[in-house]
């Protein structure tokens, strides 16, 4: 069976019924007993399950034996104080970021677990971490530092169609977007869509994930409300780009969506768990974390990664159906998360947990998409691997106005007039997503030239969003 990572299904077969014990067993085998074959690991774990007392002095196995024996710690939570001052962190595009956002990032940097941080030029106030905030910890994960929409991501398909296809077939493209995209909280597809992620064994590893499988099946291939979109546009690639495609203009499909109700439920559940075991001072409570050496942390990490894979699957379904209906072949697909946490090796060989709350991974040569707004171009970029930014870049233009302020400040007729002048068609969308509510994308891109290279651009032509 080789040295593949153990699955919850294999542990259930040898008698492991407790979710925490399964999570601990999987992690301990992967970290401490990876030299053993899977068969040998299962044999050892069966012995530990049957005689935990005999293994309780083994330092590597102790977390598992404690759980099996039922040892209860006297304190089920720990109170933490913040650092008196935060460690310094780079702020890209400081003049485009308000003081409240910087204060929010400063608070996150005062956590006792914070190691490094950075603020991207599209940053604005969010929940937990600011949107555009990047935070590294040693071995702790902050559910609210990842966010409610786990794995929210961008996906761009570049088609083998010339850009004039869009003008010649505008009615077709509008019809396809209307029929094949589904937006809004709780929105589900009318017909079941197959995708391998729905067969993932991780759905069976905890009670929470088992319960979420049905919702995930019904919502696959759909998008949320707010700033989520699916749009056709003009892709223009530079000469000698990192994609390896010829310079020129192509028809592209760009989507922005995440893990839907599944991700939101995981985020809410594990944020409550974190706040139960990690007590922080007033104002910082939602930055509670989970230790990745403990069962709750391992459970969240597993659920977060599954939600990230599910978010990718949503884009896969959308792009697959639309490309088929317009008769297009995908020449290249660029995609990236921007609400997630990664285990990443640092220059000194250490490993950190890097939270990117509305930030794009930008390791050297890594491709990503940074959108503007429904009226402004987005950019295909490759990372420069800047260590000070923790290999990160912005995830968009960033909001200049809150949703409430945007609704009070702009009208649908004003939005329609601006889009008409630019030759852009909007299907759905509300005043809270007015292009005027966003920062100037050129200012944002210009503030991170040391973080990214520009490989090409995406100009919106037909935009579909939720109605609000």
C-alpha positions in Angstrom: 0.0 0.0 0.0 3.1 2.3 0.1 3.4 5.3 2.3 0.3 7.2 1.3 -1.4 9.3 3.9 -4.0 7.4 5.9 -7.7 8.0 5.4 -10.5 8.1 7.9 -12.2 5.2 6.1 -9.3 2.9 6.8 -9.3 3.9 10.5 -13.0 3.2 10.9 -12.4 -0.3 9.6 -10.0 -1.0 12.5 -12.4 0.5 15.1 -11.7 4.2 15.3 -15.1 5.9 15.7 -14.1 9.1 17.5 -13.4 12.0 15.1 -10.8 13.6 17.3 -8.9 10.3 17.7 -9.0 9.8 13.9 -7.6 13.3 13.2 -4.8 12.8 15.7 -4.0 9.3 14.4 -3.7 10.6 10.8 -1.5 13.5 11.8 0.8 11.6 14.1 1.4 8.9 11.5 2.1 11.5 8.8 4.5 13.4 10.9 6.1 10.9 13.2 5.8 7.5 11.6 6.0 8.2 7.9 8.8 5.7 7.5 6.2 2.9 8.1 4.0 1.5 5.3 0.3 2.1 5.5 -0.2 -1.5 6.6 2.3 -1.1 9.4 0.7 2.2 10.5 -2.7 0.6 10.7 -1.3 -2.3 12.7 0.3 0.0 15.2 -2.9 2.2 15.5 -5.0 -0.9 16.1 -2.6 -1.9 19.0 -2.8 1.6 20.4 -6.6 1.6 20.2 -6.8 -1.7 22.0 -4.2 -1.0 24.7 -3.7 2.8 24.9 -2.3 2.6 28.5 0.7 0.6 27.2 1.7 3.4 24.8 0.9 6.4 27.0 4.5 7.0 27.8 5.4 7.3 24.1 5.9 11.0 23.5 4.8 10.8 19.8 1.7 8.8 20.6 0.7 10.6 23.8 -1.8 13.0 22.3 -3.7 10.0 20.8 -3.5 7.9 23.9 -4.7 10.7 26.1 -7.8 11.1 23.8 -8.4 7.3 23.8 -8.0 6.9 27.6 -10.3 9.9 28.1 -7.9 12.1 30.0 -9.7 15.4 30.7 -7.6 18.5 31.2 -8.6 20.7 34.2 -8.8 23.8 32.0 -10.5 23.6 28.7 -9.5 27.0 27.6 -6.5 29.3 27.9 -6.5 33.1 28.3 -3.9 35.1 26.3 -2.7 38.6 26.4 -1.7 40.7 23.4 1.8 42.0 22.9 2.2 45.6 24.2 3.3 46.6 20.7 3.0 45.0 17.3 6.0 43.9 15.3 6.6 46.1 12.3 5.1 45.0 9.0 5.3 46.4 5.4 2.3 48.4 4.0 2.1 48.5 0.2 0.3 51.5 -1.1 -0.1 53.1 2.3 -1.6 56.3 0.9 -4.5 54.3 -0.5 -5.3 52.6 2.8 -7.2 54.2 5.7 -6.1 54.3 9.3 -8.8 51.9 10.5 -7.5 49.2 8.3 -3.9 49.7 9.4 -5.1 49.6 13.1 -6.9 46.3 12.4 -3.7 44.8 11.0 -1.7 46.2 13.9 -4.0 44.4 16.3 -3.5 41.1 14.5 0.3 41.6 14.7 0.0 41.9 18.5 -1.2 38.3 18.8 1.3 36.3 20.7 1.4 33.8 17.8 2.1 36.4 15.1 5.4 36.0 13.4 5.2 38.1 10.3 2.6 40.2 8.4 2.0 42.5 5.5 -0.8 44.7 4.2 -1.6 44.8 0.4 -2.5 48.0 -1.4 -6.2 47.0 -1.9 -6.6 46.6 1.9 -9.7 47.7 3.7 -11.4 46.8 7.0 -12.8 43.3 7.2 -13.8 40.7 9.8 -10.9 39.3 11.9 -8.0 40.2 9.6 -8.5 43.2 7.2 -9.2 42.3 3.6 -5.7 42.4 2.0 -4.0 41.3 5.2 -1.4 38.6 5.2 -0.4 37.0 8.6 2.1 34.2 9.4 2.1 32.1 12.5 4.2 29.2 13.6 1.8 26.3 13.9 -1.6 27.9 14.5 -4.5 28.6 12.2 -7.0 31.4 12.7 -10.4 30.5 11.2 -11.4 34.2 10.9 -8.0 34.9 9.4 -9.0 32.7 6.5 -12.5 34.1 6.4 -16.1 33.0 5.9 -15.7 32.2 2.2 -13.0 29.6 2.5 -11.1 29.2 -0.8 -12.7 32.2 -2.5 -10.8 32.3 -5.7 -10.4 33.6 -9.3 -10.4 31.4 -12.4 -9.7 32.6 -15.9 -10.2 30.4 -19.0 -8.5 31.7 -22.1 -10.3 30.4 -25.2 -9.2 29.5 -28.7 -11.6 32.2 -30.0 -10.7 35.6 -31.5 -12.0 38.6 -29.6 -14.4 39.6 -32.4 -16.4 36.4 -31.6 -17.9 38.4 -28.6 -19.4 41.1 -30.9 -20.6 38.6 -33.5 -22.2 36.4 -30.8 -23.2 38.8 -28.1 -26.7 37.4 -27.8 -25.4 33.8 -27.4 -22.9 34.9 -24.7 -25.6 36.8 -22.7 -28.0 33.9 -22.9 -25.3 31.4 -21.7 -24.4 33.6 -18.8 -28.1 34.0 -17.8 -28.9 30.3 -18.1 -25.7 28.8 -16.8 -24.8 30.9 -13.8 -26.6 30.9 -10.5 -26.0 33.5 -7.8 -27.1 34.3 -4.2 -27.1 33.0 -0.7 -28.6 29.5 -0.5 -28.9 29.3 -4.3 -28.8 25.7 -5.6 -28.6 24.1 -9.1 -31.7 22.6 -10.6 -29.8 19.6 -12.0 -27.1 17.6 -10.3 -23.6 18.1 -11.6 -20.9 15.5 -11.3 -17.4 16.3 -9.9 -14.8 14.1 -8.3 -14.7 16.4 -5.2 -18.1 15.1 -4.2 -16.6 11.6 -3.9 -13.8 12.8 -1.6 -13.4 10.6 1.4 -12.7 13.6 3.6 -16.5 14.2 3.6 -16.8 11.1 5.8 -14.1 12.0 8.4 -16.2 14.2 10.7 -19.9 14.6 11.5 -19.9 18.2 10.3 -18.5 17.3 6.9 -20.9 14.4 6.5 -23.8 16.8 7.2 -22.4 19.3 4.6 -22.1 16.8 1.8 -25.7 17.2 0.7 -25.6 21.0 0.6 -22.3 20.8 -1.3 -23.8 18.5 -3.9 -26.8 20.9 -4.5 -24.7 24.1 -4.7 -21.8 22.9 -6.8 -21.3 25.2 -9.8 -23.0 28.1 -8.2 -21.8 31.5 -6.9 -22.5 33.7 -3.9 -23.8 37.2 -3.8 -21.9 40.5 -3.2 -18.8 40.9 -5.4 -19.0 37.4 -7.0 -19.3 37.4 -10.8 -18.9 35.4 -14.0 -18.0 37.5 -17.1 -16.8 37.3 -20.6 -14.0 39.7 -21.6 -11.0 40.5 -23.7 -7.7 38.9 -22.7 -4.7 40.6 -24.1 -1.4 38.8 -23.5 2.1 40.4 -23.7 4.9 39.2 -25.8 6.9 36.4 -24.2 4.4 35.9 -21.3 4.7 33.2 -18.6 1.7 31.4 -20.0 3.6 30.4 -23.2 0.8 31.7 -25.4 1.3 33.9 -28.5 1.0 37.7 -27.9 -2.5 38.9 -28.9 -6.2 39.2 -28.0 -8.4 36.3 -27.0 -11.9 35.7 -25.6 -11.8 34.8 -21.9 -14.1 33.8 -19.2 -13.4 35.1 -15.7 -15.2 33.9 -12.5 -15.0 34.9 -8.9 -16.6 32.6 -6.3 -15.8 30.5 -3.3 -17.0 27.5 -1.2 -20.6 28.6 -0.8 -22.7 27.5 2.2 -20.2 24.7 3.0 -17.3 27.0 3.6 -19.4 29.5 5.6 -20.7 26.7 7.9 -17.1 25.4 8.5 -15.9 28.9 9.2 -18.7 29.7 11.7 -18.3 26.3 13.5 -14.6 26.4 14.0 -14.5 30.1 14.9 -16.8 29.2 17.8 -14.5 26.3 18.7 -11.5 28.6 18.6 -13.1 31.2 20.7 -14.1 28.5 23.3 -10.5 27.3 23.8 -8.6 30.6 23.1 -9.7 33.6 25.1 -8.5 37.0 23.9 -9.0 40.5 25.1 -12.0 42.6 23.9 -11.6 43.7 20.3 -9.5 40.7 19.4 -11.8 37.8 20.2 -12.5 36.8 16.6 -8.7 36.3 16.1 -8.8 33.2 18.2 -6.7 30.4 16.9 -6.5 26.6 16.8 -3.3 24.7 17.5 -2.4 22.4 14.6 -0.9 19.9 17.0 -4.4 19.4 18.6 -7.5 17.6 17.3 -9.6 20.7 16.7 -6.9 22.4 14.7 -6.4 19.2 12.6 -10.1 19.0 12.0 -10.3 22.6 10.8 -7.3 22.2 8.6 -8.8 19.2 6.9 -12.1 20.9 6.5 -10.5 24.1 5.2 -8.6 22.2 2.5 -11.6 20.3 1.5 -13.6 23.5 1.2 -10.8 24.9 -0.9 -11.0 22.0 -3.3 -14.7 22.4 -3.4 -14.4 26.1 -4.3 -12.1 25.1 -7.2 -14.8 22.5 -8.3 -17.4 25.2 -8.4 -15.3 27.1 -11.0 -14.5 23.9 -12.9 -18.3 23.2 -13.4 -19.0 26.8 -14.5 -16.2 26.9 -17.0 -16.8 23.4 -18.3 -20.5 24.0 -19.0 -20.0 27.5 -20.6 -17.1 26.5 -22.8 -19.0 23.6 -24.1 -22.1 25.7 -24.9 -20.1 28.3 -26.9 -18.0 25.7 -28.6 -14.7 26.9 -27.2 -11.5 25.0 -26.3 -9.5 26.3 -23.3 -5.9 27.1 -24.3 -4.9 28.0 -20.7 -6.6 28.4 -17.3 -5.2 30.7 -14.6 -6.6 30.4 -11.1 -5.8 31.1 -7.5 -7.2 31.2 -4.0 -7.3 34.4 -2.0 -9.0 33.4 1.3 -6.9 30.5 2.6 -4.1 29.4 4.8 -1.0 27.6 3.5 1.9 25.8 5.1 4.9 27.4 3.5 8.7 26.9 3.8 10.7 30.1 4.5 14.1 31.1 3.4 15.7 29.8 6.6 14.0 26.4 6.2 11.4 26.9 8.8 7.7 26.4 8.1 5.0 29.0 8.8 1.2 29.0 8.4 0.5 31.9 6.0 -3.0 33.4 6.1 -4.0 35.4 3.1 -7.3 37.2 3.7 -8.0 38.7 0.3 -4.5 38.4 -1.0 -3.0 36.5 -4.0 -0.2 34.0 -3.6 2.8 35.4 -5.5 5.8 33.1 -5.3 8.4 33.6 -8.0 6.8 32.6 -11.3 3.4 31.8 -9.7 0.5 32.9 -11.9 -2.6 34.7 -10.6 -5.4 37.1 -11.5 -6.1 40.5 -9.9 -9.4 41.9 -11.1 -10.4 45.6 -11.1 -14.2 46.2 -11.1 -17.1 45.6 -13.5 -15.8 48.6 -15.5 -12.0 48.4 -14.9 -9.5 46.0 -16.4 -8.0 43.2 -14.4 -4.4 41.8 -14.7 -2.9 38.4 -15.2 0.3 38.5 -13.1 3.2 36.3 -12.1 4.8 36.6 -8.7 8.3 37.9 -8.0 8.7 36.0 -4.7 9.1 39.0 -2.5 9.9 37.8 1.0 8.8 40.9 2.8 5.2 40.5 1.5 5.3 36.8 2.4 5.1 36.0 -1.4 1.8 37.8 -1.6 0.1 40.5 -3.7 -3.3 42.2 -3.8 -6.5 40.2 -4.7 -8.3 43.1 -6.5 -8.7 46.8 -6.5 -10.2 46.9 -3.0 -13.2 48.8 -1.7 -13.1 52.6 -1.3 -16.7 52.7 -0.1 -18.5 50.3 2.2 -21.5 48.5 0.7 -23.9 50.7 2.8 -22.1 53.9 1.7 -22.1 52.8 -2.0 -25.9 52.2 -1.9 -26.4 55.7 -0.5 -24.0 57.3 -3.0 -24.6 55.8 -6.4 -27.6 55.0 -8.6 -28.3 52.3 -11.1 -28.8 54.8 -13.8 -25.4 56.3 -13.1 -23.7 52.9 -13.2 -25.6 52.0 -16.4 -24.4 55.3 -18.0 -20.7 54.6 -17.1 -20.8 51.0 -18.4 -22.6 52.0 -21.6 -19.9 54.5 -22.4 -17.3 51.7 -22.0 -19.3 49.2 -24.1 -19.9 46.9 -21.1 -23.1 44.9 -20.6 -24.2 44.2 -17.0 -26.6 41.4 -16.1 -27.7 41.8 -12.5 -25.6 43.6 -10.0 -26.5 46.2 -7.5 -25.4 49.7 -6.5 -23.3 48.2 -3.7 -21.0 46.9 -6.4 -20.8 50.2 -8.3 -17.4 50.5 -10.0 -17.0 53.9 -8.4 -17.1 52.1 -5.0 -13.6 50.6 -5.7 -10.1 52.0 -5.7 -8.4 52.8 -8.9 -6.9 49.5 -10.1 -3.9 51.3 -11.7 -3.0 52.9 -8.3 -3.2 49.4 -6.7 -1.1 47.7 -9.4 1.4 50.5 -9.4 1.9 50.1 -5.6 3.2 46.5 -6.0 5.6 46.5 -8.9 8.2 44.8 -6.6 5.7 42.0 -5.9 4.4 41.1 -9.4 5.1 41.1 -13.1 2.2 41.9 -15.6 1.7 39.1 -18.1 -1.6 40.3 -19.6 -4.9 42.1 -19.0 -8.6 41.2 -18.9 -11.2 43.8 -20.0 -14.8 43.0 -19.0 -17.4 42.9 -21.8 -20.4 41.0 -20.5 -20.7 40.8 -16.7 -23.1 38.6 -14.7 -23.7 39.2 -11.0 -26.4 38.6 -8.4 -29.2 41.0 -8.3 -29.3 43.1 -5.1 
